[in-house]
Amino acid sequence: MDIETSSAAGQADLAQAVDTLTAELGLLRARVGRIEREVAASRPLVAAVRALDIWDYTPYGVAPGSDWVAIDRTAATELLAALAKIDHWQPWSTPIEARPQP
């Protein structure tokens, strides 16, 4: 194989590699776009859960008013743990305090 043939083969390999990388880049851009749309769709849910007032009234010996609804303690724990995994929020550092009584 002479130098010209070797150079032509190298150019062909380089062109093939560029084509392969260009196609792969297109696939990655499409995938990132889908992921960004999924993240954007979950942001309102994350914001709503973070804004929840979860108050454990048991230690305080008082009953909340009619504006509160019950939530299972295990379900609340699982919800906050799931949120922590996707939002990198620190729900366990949020103190649970007594709700001021009127």
Secondary structure, 3 states (H helix, E strand, C coil): CCHHHHHHHHHHHHHHHHHHHHHHHHHHHHHHHHHHHHHHHHHHHHHHHHCCCCCCCHHHCCCCCCCCCCCCHHHHHHHHHHHHHHHCCCHHHCCCCCCCCC
